[in-house]
């Protein structure tokens, strides 16, 4: 429900953004711009005949001056209180003429080599009221391109009331910076969430994507409050493209971790190669972002579609967010649709992450329940009626026949219960404590069954910790399912070895098995051991149990 509410909220915000930033009913009709190399002042006049000018110029060397002329139709006279203005996005340093009248200047055209870098890429100029009567007018721009002689084009031209031109840019920038701030906060939050659990790489990927999205918005809209000279504009575009490469790879990579598919590594390598090819290809630099965004959408659709086919949880909703981003891209300009589309995609990623966090929370709650159950099981194992009854019966006999040994029996029994009381709430205990528990239990069972039990150790690292009761349970199984040897003895031996890959405990029982087939069956004891190992080591362990000459062998491997 919360995610649905958030989706509705963002839809409303982007609708408002589209309405507020969309172009109002135009007051003009822009014709094709024409260009000519040279510098004559009469080229600015409205009456000049430019029929021989070229619609395209490829290259202007040595910072030469060139002119462009564009015819514009005004359909309504301007209001005296709301004069028209013109917004320009032009490469170069230039002067702006409207019907032969200079209305604005940006830098020093023709003098860039001597006077240095002056001016900015995006400018807004007010047009005098007496020059915006209904009819056809001419916009002439005198330009020089000393630093990028092959970027001869007017990338943006918009006419509206002067106040609206200024206000629209502020409104557009304010909306986008709200989203940028939201994603920056999300990035920081999920990064700290990752630091609390460094195994959750999906959280880190989502955090990085949010930060890159914040940086992309910042790089795109930095023009609103910082004067960028056209010579630096290419650097800005390259930064945007680098960010796009990272985002376009990380989003499908994230989906691939949530919806794994065959030959994932190979396909991701091929996709990364495709993105690098697009990034390094020599073509109009603005198209690079478009091509990478398209590649990202196609690859993401394939991955999420596979997830839907396999009926993976959350895949259908993520597919819906991808379709929404495509729909937005079809009805809005690229510089707006790329941000709104990415927002919906990131919402889909956030939804998958929330499902993962929910599963982890449920798993944690289950582990708490399991841990409580295991503690109760451990306690129950040692206060079960038949154990107490048999022990008390043996104790009565010893007190009657040999009071001094009866006292030692009582002390051993008290020591075992004291040890159980110390470890019942622990997940891991020192190996020394577990060995002490085993030795005490053997001492009790020796009084009960009058069999010579002995305990041996080899290679034990007394700094290690293990789950409580697992060696004690193996010891109980060895006592229960085996008979003494001919000399009325049963020997238990614990060995330990470790390397860079795993730690291994080997528990040997030297005795005469009662029945191999019975011993192979998994009883309550082995279930308890497996549950304890899973609680402490997840799936990074292995337990084997097999017969050997004169006894039984149990091996526990804990992988590093």
C-alpha positions as CSV (number, residue, x, y, z in Angstrom):
1,X,0.0,0.0,0.0
2,X,2.8,2.4,0.9
3,X,4.6,1.8,-2.4
4,X,1.3,2.3,-4.4
5,X,0.8,5.7,-2.6
6,X,4.4,6.7,-3.4
7,X,3.8,5.8,-7.1
8,X,0.7,7.9,-7.2
9,X,2.5,10.8,-5.5
10,X,5.3,10.7,-8.0
11,X,2.9,10.5,-10.9
12,X,1.2,13.7,-9.7
13,X,4.6,15.4,-9.3
14,X,5.7,14.5,-12.8
15,X,2.4,15.6,-14.2
16,X,2.8,19.0,-12.6
17,X,6.4,19.1,-13.8
18,X,5.4,18.3,-17.3
19,X,2.6,20.9,-17.3
20,X,4.8,23.6,-15.7
21,X,7.8,23.0,-17.9
22,X,6.0,22.3,-21.2
23,X,6.1,24.9,-23.8
24,X,3.1,27.2,-23.8
25,X,1.1,27.9,-27.1
26,X,3.9,29.5,-29.2
27,X,3.9,33.0,-30.5
28,X,6.2,32.2,-33.4
29,X,6.9,29.8,-36.2
30,X,10.6,29.1,-36.6
31,X,11.9,28.6,-40.1
32,X,15.1,26.8,-41.0
33,X,18.2,28.7,-39.9
34,X,20.7,29.6,-42.6
35,X,24.5,30.3,-42.2
36,X,27.3,32.2,-43.9
37,X,31.0,32.7,-43.1
38,X,32.0,36.3,-43.0
39,X,31.3,39.5,-41.1
40,X,29.1,42.3,-42.6
41,X,26.9,44.4,-40.4
42,X,24.1,44.6,-43.0
43,X,23.5,40.8,-42.6
44,X,21.7,41.7,-39.4
45,X,19.0,43.7,-41.1
46,X,15.5,42.4,-41.7
47,X,15.5,43.3,-45.4
48,X,18.7,41.5,-46.4
49,X,18.3,38.8,-49.0
50,X,19.8,35.5,-47.6
51,X,18.6,33.1,-50.3
52,X,22.2,32.0,-51.1
53,X,23.0,31.2,-47.5
54,X,23.6,27.6,-46.6
55,X,21.4,25.6,-44.2
56,X,24.4,23.8,-42.8
57,X,28.1,24.8,-42.1
58,X,30.5,22.0,-41.3
59,X,33.6,23.8,-40.1
60,X,34.8,27.4,-39.5
61,X,38.6,27.5,-38.8
62,X,40.7,29.9,-36.8
63,X,37.9,31.5,-34.9
64,X,36.4,33.2,-37.9
65,X,33.1,35.1,-37.5
66,X,30.0,33.6,-39.2
67,X,26.4,34.6,-39.1
68,X,23.1,32.8,-38.8
69,X,19.6,34.1,-39.8
70,X,16.3,32.7,-38.7
71,X,12.8,34.0,-39.7
72,X,10.2,34.1,-37.0
73,X,6.5,34.8,-37.2
74,X,4.8,36.7,-34.4
75,X,1.1,35.9,-34.2
76,X,0.2,38.5,-31.4
77,X,1.5,41.9,-30.5
78,X,3.2,41.9,-27.1
79,X,1.7,43.4,-24.0
80,X,3.5,46.6,-22.9
81,X,3.8,45.2,-19.4
82,X,4.9,41.7,-20.6
83,X,7.5,42.1,-23.4
84,X,8.7,39.1,-25.3
85,X,12.1,37.5,-24.8
86,X,14.2,35.0,-26.5
87,X,16.0,32.0,-24.9
88,X,19.1,30.8,-26.7
89,X,21.3,27.7,-26.4
90,X,24.1,28.4,-28.9
91,X,27.7,27.2,-29.2
92,X,30.2,30.1,-29.3
93,X,30.5,33.7,-28.3
94,X,27.9,35.8,-30.1
95,X,25.9,39.0,-30.5
96,X,22.1,38.8,-31.0
97,X,20.2,41.0,-33.4
98,X,16.4,41.3,-33.8
99,X,15.4,43.0,-37.1
100,X,18.8,44.6,-37.3
101,X,18.8,45.9,-33.7
102,X,21.4,44.5,-31.2
103,X,19.4,43.1,-28.2
104,X,22.1,41.1,-26.5
105,X,25.7,40.2,-26.3
106,X,27.4,37.1,-25.0
107,X,31.2,37.2,-25.1
108,X,33.4,38.8,-27.8
109,X,32.9,37.1,-31.2
110,X,35.9,37.2,-33.4
111,X,38.2,38.2,-30.5
112,X,38.2,34.9,-28.4
113,X,41.9,34.2,-29.0
114,X,43.0,37.6,-27.6
115,X,40.4,38.4,-25.0
116,X,40.0,34.9,-23.5
117,X,36.8,33.0,-22.5
118,X,33.8,35.2,-21.9
119,X,30.1,34.4,-21.9
120,X,28.0,31.3,-21.3
121,X,26.0,28.7,-23.3
122,X,22.5,29.6,-22.2
123,X,21.3,33.2,-22.4
124,X,17.9,35.0,-22.2
125,X,17.4,38.4,-23.9
126,X,14.5,40.8,-23.8
127,X,13.1,42.0,-27.2
128,X,12.0,45.7,-27.4
129,X,8.2,46.0,-27.5
130,X,8.2,48.1,-30.7
131,X,10.1,45.2,-32.5
132,X,7.6,42.5,-31.7
133,X,4.6,43.6,-33.7
134,X,2.5,40.9,-35.4
135,X,4.2,39.7,-38.6
136,X,7.5,38.1,-39.7
137,X,10.8,39.1,-38.1
138,X,14.4,38.0,-38.4
139,X,16.8,36.8,-35.7
140,X,20.4,37.2,-36.7
141,X,23.3,35.9,-34.6
142,X,26.9,37.0,-35.2
143,X,29.1,34.1,-33.8
144,X,32.6,32.8,-33.5
145,X,33.7,29.3,-32.5
146,X,37.4,29.5,-31.7
147,X,37.4,26.4,-29.4
148,X,35.0,24.0,-31.3
149,X,34.9,25.0,-34.9
150,X,32.8,21.9,-35.9
151,X,29.9,22.7,-33.5
152,X,28.0,25.1,-35.8
153,X,24.4,24.9,-34.7
154,X,21.7,26.5,-32.6
155,X,20.8,23.8,-30.1
156,X,17.9,25.7,-28.5
157,X,15.7,28.6,-29.3
158,X,12.5,29.6,-27.5
159,X,10.4,32.8,-27.6
160,X,7.9,33.7,-24.9
161,X,7.2,36.5,-22.5
162,X,10.5,37.5,-20.9
163,X,9.2,36.9,-17.4
164,X,7.9,33.5,-18.2
165,X,11.2,32.5,-19.8
166,X,13.0,33.3,-16.5
167,X,10.3,31.8,-14.3
168,X,10.0,28.5,-16.3
169,X,13.7,27.7,-15.9
170,X,13.5,28.4,-12.1
171,X,10.4,26.2,-11.7
172,X,11.9,23.4,-13.8
173,X,15.1,23.6,-11.8
174,X,13.3,23.6,-8.4
175,X,11.3,20.5,-9.3
176,X,14.4,18.6,-10.4
177,X,16.4,19.6,-7.4
178,X,13.7,18.3,-5.1
179,X,14.1,14.9,-6.8
180,X,17.9,15.3,-6.7
181,X,17.8,15.9,-2.9
182,X,15.5,12.9,-2.4
183,X,17.8,10.6,-4.2
184,X,20.9,12.0,-2.4
185,X,19.2,11.2,1.0
186,X,18.2,7.8,-0.2
187,X,21.8,7.1,-1.4
188,X,23.2,8.0,2.0
189,X,20.6,6.1,3.9
190,X,21.0,2.9,1.9
191,X,24.8,3.2,2.1
192,X,24.7,3.2,5.9
193,X,22.3,0.3,5.7
194,X,24.9,-1.6,3.6
195,X,27.6,-0.8,6.2
196,X,25.5,-2.5,8.8
197,X,25.4,-5.7,6.7
198,X,28.2,-5.7,4.2
199,X,27.0,-9.0,2.6
200,X,24.0,-7.3,1.1
201,X,25.5,-6.0,-2.2
202,X,22.0,-5.3,-3.7
203,X,21.7,-2.5,-1.1
204,X,25.1,-1.0,-2.1
205,X,24.2,-1.1,-5.8
206,X,20.9,0.7,-5.2
207,X,22.7,3.3,-3.1
208,X,25.2,3.9,-5.9
209,X,22.4,4.2,-8.5
210,X,20.7,6.8,-6.3
211,X,23.9,8.8,-6.0
212,X,24.6,8.6,-9.7
213,X,21.1,9.7,-10.5
214,X,21.6,12.7,-8.1
215,X,24.9,13.5,-9.8
216,X,23.2,13.2,-13.3
217,X,20.5,15.7,-12.3
218,X,23.1,18.0,-10.8
219,X,25.2,17.9,-14.0
220,X,22.2,18.5,-16.2
221,X,20.8,21.5,-14.3
222,X,24.0,23.1,-13.1
223,X,23.5,25.5,-16.1
224,X,20.7,27.2,-14.2
225,X,22.9,28.8,-11.6
226,X,26.5,28.5,-13.0
227,X,27.8,30.3,-16.1
228,X,29.3,27.6,-18.3
229,X,31.4,28.8,-21.3
230,X,30.8,26.8,-24.4
231,X,34.4,25.5,-24.3
232,X,33.5,23.7,-21.1
233,X,30.1,22.4,-22.3
234,X,31.7,19.4,-24.0
235,X,33.3,18.5,-20.7
236,X,29.9,18.7,-19.0
237,X,28.4,16.4,-21.7
238,X,31.2,13.9,-21.2
239,X,30.6,13.8,-17.5
240,X,26.9,13.2,-18.2
241,X,27.8,10.4,-20.5
242,X,30.1,8.8,-18.0
243,X,27.3,8.9,-15.4
244,X,25.0,7.4,-18.0
245,X,27.4,4.5,-18.7
246,X,27.5,3.7,-15.0
247,X,23.7,4.0,-14.5
248,X,22.9,2.1,-17.7
249,X,25.1,-0.9,-16.6
250,X,24.2,-0.9,-12.9
251,X,20.4,-1.0,-13.3
252,X,20.3,-4.2,-15.5
253,X,23.1,-5.6,-13.3
254,X,20.9,-5.0,-10.2
255,X,17.9,-6.7,-12.0
256,X,20.1,-9.6,-12.9
257,X,21.0,-10.2,-9.2
258,X,17.2,-10.2,-8.4
259,X,16.2,-12.3,-11.3
260,X,19.2,-14.6,-12.2
261,X,19.2,-16.1,-15.6
262,X,21.4,-18.6,-17.5
263,X,24.9,-17.4,-18.7
264,X,24.4,-14.2,-16.7
265,X,28.1,-13.3,-16.5
266,X,28.7,-13.8,-20.2
267,X,25.6,-11.6,-21.2
268,X,26.6,-8.9,-18.7
269,X,30.1,-8.8,-20.2
270,X,28.6,-8.5,-23.7
271,X,26.3,-5.7,-22.5
272,X,29.2,-3.8,-20.9
273,X,31.1,-4.1,-24.2
274,X,28.1,-2.7,-26.0
275,X,27.9,0.3,-23.6
276,X,31.6,1.0,-24.0
277,X,31.2,0.9,-27.8
278,X,28.4,3.4,-27.7
279,X,30.4,5.6,-25.3
280,X,33.6,5.6,-27.5
281,X,31.9,5.9,-30.9
282,X,32.4,9.1,-32.8
283,X,29.0,10.7,-33.3
284,X,26.9,13.5,-32.0
285,X,27.7,13.4,-28.3
286,X,24.1,14.1,-27.2
287,X,23.0,10.9,-29.0
288,X,25.2,8.8,-26.7
289,X,22.9,9.3,-23.7
290,X,19.9,8.4,-25.8
291,X,21.5,5.2,-27.1
292,X,22.7,4.1,-23.7
293,X,19.3,4.8,-22.2
294,X,17.7,2.7,-25.0
295,X,20.2,-0.1,-24.4
296,X,19.5,-0.1,-20.7
297,X,15.7,-0.3,-21.2
298,X,16.0,-3.1,-23.7
299,X,18.3,-5.2,-21.6
300,X,16.3,-4.5,-18.4
301,X,13.1,-5.5,-20.2
302,X,14.7,-8.9,-21.2
303,X,15.9,-9.6,-17.6
304,X,12.6,-8.5,-15.9
305,X,10.6,-10.3,-18.6
306,X,12.5,-13.5,-17.8
307,X,11.7,-12.9,-14.1
308,X,8.0,-12.6,-15.0
309,X,8.2,-15.8,-17.1
310,X,9.7,-17.6,-14.1
311,X,7.0,-16.0,-11.8
312,X,9.6,-14.4,-9.5
313,X,8.2,-12.2,-6.8
314,X,8.0,-8.5,-7.7
315,X,8.9,-9.0,-11.4
316,X,5.4,-8.0,-12.6
317,X,5.4,-4.6,-10.8
318,X,9.0,-3.9,-12.0
319,X,7.9,-4.6,-15.6
320,X,5.1,-2.1,-15.1
321,X,7.5,0.6,-13.9
322,X,9.6,0.0,-17.0
323,X,6.6,0.3,-19.2
324,X,5.7,3.6,-17.4
325,X,9.2,4.9,-18.1
326,X,8.8,4.1,-21.8
327,X,5.4,5.8,-21.9
328,X,6.9,8.9,-20.4
329,X,9.8,8.9,-22.8
330,X,7.3,8.8,-25.7
331,X,5.3,11.8,-24.7
332,X,7.9,14.1,-23.1
333,X,11.3,15.6,-24.3
334,X,14.3,13.4,-23.6
335,X,15.9,15.8,-21.1
336,X,12.8,15.5,-18.9
337,X,11.8,11.9,-19.7
338,X,15.2,10.5,-18.9
339,X,14.9,11.7,-15.3
340,X,11.2,10.8,-14.8
341,X,11.8,7.4,-16.5
342,X,14.8,6.7,-14.3
343,X,12.8,7.7,-11.2
344,X,10.2,5.0,-12.0
345,X,12.9,2.4,-12.7
346,X,14.6,3.2,-9.3
347,X,11.2,2.9,-7.7
348,X,11.0,-0.6,-9.1
349,X,14.5,-1.4,-7.8
350,X,13.4,0.0,-4.4
351,X,10.4,-2.3,-4.4
352,X,12.6,-5.3,-5.0
353,X,14.9,-4.2,-2.2
354,X,12.0,-3.7,0.2
355,X,10.9,-7.3,-0.6
356,X,14.4,-8.5,0.1
357,X,14.6,-6.6,3.4
358,X,11.2,-8.0,4.4
359,X,12.4,-11.5,3.7
360,X,15.5,-10.9,5.8
361,X,13.3,-9.5,8.7
362,X,11.1,-12.6,8.6
363,X,14.2,-14.8,8.4
364,X,15.6,-13.0,11.5
365,X,12.3,-13.4,13.4
366,X,12.3,-17.1,12.4
367,X,15.9,-17.4,13.6
368,X,14.9,-15.9,17.0
369,X,12.1,-18.4,17.3
370,X,14.4,-21.2,16.2
371,X,17.1,-20.1,18.7
372,X,14.5,-20.1,21.5
373,X,13.4,-23.6,20.4
374,X,17.0,-24.8,20.3
375,X,17.7,-23.5,23.8
376,X,14.6,-25.3,25.1
377,X,15.6,-28.4,23.2
378,X,19.1,-28.3,24.8
379,X,17.5,-27.9,28.2
380,X,14.9,-30.6,27.6
381,X,17.6,-33.1,26.5
382,X,19.1,-33.0,30.0
383,X,16.0,-32.9,32.2
384,X,14.0,-35.5,30.4
385,X,12.3,-37.9,32.8
386,X,14.0,-41.1,31.9
387,X,17.5,-39.5,32.2
388,X,16.6,-38.1,35.6
389,X,15.0,-41.3,36.8
390,X,17.8,-43.5,35.7
391,X,20.4,-41.1,37.1
392,X,18.6,-40.8,40.5
393,X,18.2,-44.6,40.7
394,X,21.9,-45.0,40.1
395,X,22.6,-42.3,42.6
396,X,20.6,-44.1,45.3
397,X,22.5,-47.3,44.7
398,X,25.9,-45.5,45.0
399,X,24.9,-43.7,48.2
400,X,23.9,-47.0,49.8
401,X,26.9,-49.0,48.6
402,X,29.7,-46.3,48.5
403,X,28.6,-43.0,50.0
404,X,31.9,-41.2,49.1
405,X,31.5,-42.1,45.4
406,X,27.8,-41.1,45.7
407,X,28.9,-37.6,46.7
408,X,31.3,-37.4,43.8
409,X,28.4,-38.5,41.6
410,X,26.2,-35.7,43.0
411,X,29.0,-33.2,42.4
412,X,29.4,-34.3,38.7
413,X,25.7,-34.1,38.2
414,X,25.6,-30.6,39.7
415,X,28.5,-29.5,37.6
416,X,26.8,-30.6,34.4
417,X,23.6,-28.8,35.2
418,X,25.6,-25.7,36.1
419,X,27.4,-25.8,32.7
420,X,24.1,-26.2,30.9
421,X,22.8,-23.2,32.8
422,X,25.8,-21.1,31.6
423,X,25.4,-22.0,27.9
424,X,21.6,-22.3,27.3
425,X,21.3,-18.6,26.1
426,X,24.4,-18.6,24.0
427,X,24.7,-19.0,20.2
428,X,28.5,-19.8,20.3
429,X,30.6,-20.9,23.3
430,X,34.3,-21.5,23.8
431,X,35.4,-25.0,22.8
432,X,36.9,-25.4,26.3
433,X,33.4,-25.1,27.8
434,X,32.0,-27.7,25.4
435,X,34.8,-30.1,26.2
436,X,34.2,-29.6,29.9
437,X,30.6,-30.4,29.4
438,X,31.5,-33.7,27.6
439,X,34.0,-34.7,30.3
440,X,31.4,-34.1,33.0
441,X,28.8,-36.1,31.2
442,X,31.2,-39.1,30.8
443,X,31.9,-38.9,34.5
444,X,28.1,-39.2,35.2
445,X,27.6,-42.0,32.7
446,X,30.5,-43.9,34.1
447,X,28.8,-43.9,37.5
448,X,25.5,-44.9,35.8
449,X,26.6,-47.7,33.5
450,X,29.8,-48.8,35.1
451,X,31.7,-48.6,31.8
452,X,35.2,-47.2,31.4
453,X,34.7,-44.0,29.3
454,X,37.7,-42.1,28.2
455,X,38.2,-38.8,26.4
456,X,41.1,-37.8,24.1
457,X,41.9,-34.6,22.2
458,X,44.3,-33.8,19.4
459,X,45.2,-30.5,17.7
460,X,42.5,-28.5,19.5
461,X,42.6,-24.7,19.2
462,X,41.3,-23.6,22.5
463,X,40.5,-20.1,21.2
464,X,37.8,-21.4,18.9
465,X,34.1,-21.2,19.5
466,X,31.3,-23.6,18.5
467,X,27.5,-23.9,18.9
468,X,26.6,-25.2,22.4
469,X,25.7,-28.9,22.8
470,X,26.8,-30.3,19.4
471,X,29.8,-32.3,20.7
472,X,27.7,-33.3,23.7
473,X,25.0,-34.6,21.4
474,X,27.5,-36.6,19.4
475,X,28.8,-38.0,22.7
476,X,25.3,-39.0,23.8
477,X,24.7,-40.7,20.4
478,X,28.0,-42.6,20.9
479,X,26.9,-43.8,24.3
480,X,23.4,-44.7,23.3
481,X,24.1,-46.5,20.0
482,X,27.3,-48.4,20.9
483,X,28.4,-51.2,23.2
484,X,31.7,-51.3,25.1
485,X,34.7,-53.2,23.6
486,X,35.9,-56.4,25.1
487,X,37.8,-54.6,27.9
488,X,34.5,-52.8,28.9
489,X,35.7,-49.5,27.5
490,X,34.5,-46.8,25.1
491,X,36.9,-44.1,23.9
492,X,35.9,-40.8,22.4
493,X,38.5,-38.7,20.5
494,X,38.1,-35.2,19.2
495,X,40.6,-33.9,16.6
496,X,40.7,-30.4,15.0
497,X,42.4,-29.1,11.8
498,X,42.0,-25.9,9.8
499,X,43.2,-24.1,6.7
500,X,42.3,-21.1,4.6
501,X,39.1,-22.8,3.3
502,X,37.5,-24.5,6.3
503,X,37.8,-25.7,9.9
504,X,37.2,-29.4,10.6
505,X,36.2,-31.2,13.8
506,X,36.4,-35.0,13.7
507,X,34.6,-36.9,16.5
508,X,35.6,-40.6,16.8
509,X,33.9,-43.2,18.8
510,X,35.9,-46.4,19.5
511,X,33.2,-49.0,20.5
512,X,31.1,-51.9,19.2
513,X,28.0,-50.5,17.3
514,X,24.7,-52.0,18.2
515,X,23.3,-51.8,14.7
516,X,24.7,-49.9,11.7
517,X,21.3,-49.5,10.0
518,X,19.8,-48.0,13.1
519,X,22.7,-45.6,13.5
520,X,22.4,-44.3,10.0
521,X,18.9,-43.0,10.6
522,X,18.7,-39.3,11.4
523,X,17.4,-38.9,14.9
524,X,16.6,-35.9,17.1
525,X,20.2,-35.5,18.0
526,X,21.4,-35.0,14.4
527,X,18.5,-32.6,13.7
528,X,19.5,-30.6,16.7
529,X,23.1,-30.4,15.5
530,X,22.1,-29.3,12.0
531,X,19.8,-26.7,13.3
532,X,22.5,-25.3,15.6
533,X,25.1,-25.2,12.7
534,X,22.6,-23.4,10.4
535,X,21.8,-20.9,13.1
536,X,25.5,-19.9,13.5
537,X,26.9,-20.5,10.0
538,X,23.9,-20.3,7.6
539,X,24.8,-22.9,4.9
540,X,28.5,-22.7,5.3
541,X,28.9,-26.1,6.9
542,X,28.9,-29.8,6.2
543,X,28.2,-32.8,8.5
544,X,29.0,-36.4,7.7
545,X,28.4,-39.5,9.8
546,X,29.8,-42.9,8.9
547,X,30.9,-46.2,10.4
548,X,34.6,-47.2,10.7
549,X,36.6,-50.1,12.1
550,X,35.7,-50.5,15.8
551,X,33.4,-47.5,16.0
552,X,31.9,-44.5,14.4
553,X,33.2,-41.3,12.8
554,X,31.4,-37.9,12.7
555,X,33.0,-35.0,10.8
556,X,31.9,-31.3,11.0
557,X,33.3,-28.9,8.4
558,X,32.8,-25.1,8.9
559,X,33.7,-23.2,5.7
560,X,35.5,-19.9,6.0
